[in-house]
Amino acid sequence: MSIPNIITLVRVMLVPVVFWLLLTGEVKPAFYLFVVAGISDAVDGFLAKRFGWATELGAYLDPLADKLLLVCIFIALGVGGHLPSWLVIAVVSRDVLIVLGVLLAWLLGHPVAIHPLVVSKTNTAAQIVLAAVVMADLGFSLGLGALRTALIWLTAGLIVASLAAYARTWLRHMSGYESVGAGRGQRPGDGFR
């Protein structure tokens, strides 16, 4: 167990706490924990790279922790009526479809190496900013309605673009246009960001 993995596990343990806080209307503490989770993500990444403490477990656990936190925040904000249901469904469905595609390729004996695309990284950044803006607006009454609306539509567009890009990559791979070894050297979970 390396220090970055311990930090990541603490971040995983924060997920149900943030989820519960949002569901019970305690937005300020949820926002603060979200900020702590973001800082911990940066710290564990820095430590893993700087001191060579990267592990295979960490390569899977880190993006999983990030995704769990984001998905739970989106679900809680959707349940509270602070984000449109269709957007929450889109966020969750995108991730489920990507996982199902990877599993299907593996079951068919044609495993696909998932690597992050620029549009996927942009999509994750938009989701993080949207979650932070909504929680900050709710917790501190900042009056960011117009910004929230713009971010909702930007995130929705990026979800569609990201899913389309992954679907195209997956279909090319499954059709034999791309070699199985494509994307080597990437962290195993990076494609889910």
Secondary structure, 3 states (H helix, E strand, C coil): CCHHHHHHHHHHHHHHHHHHHHHCCCHHHHHHHHHHHHHHHHHHHHHHHHCCCCCHHHHHHHHHHHHHHHHHHHHHHHHCCCCCHHHHHHHHHHHHHHHHHHHHHHHCCCCCCCCCCHHHHHHHHHHHHHHHHHHHHHHHCCCCHHHHHHHHHHHHHHHHHHHHHHHHHHHHHHCCCCCCCCCCCCCCCHHHC
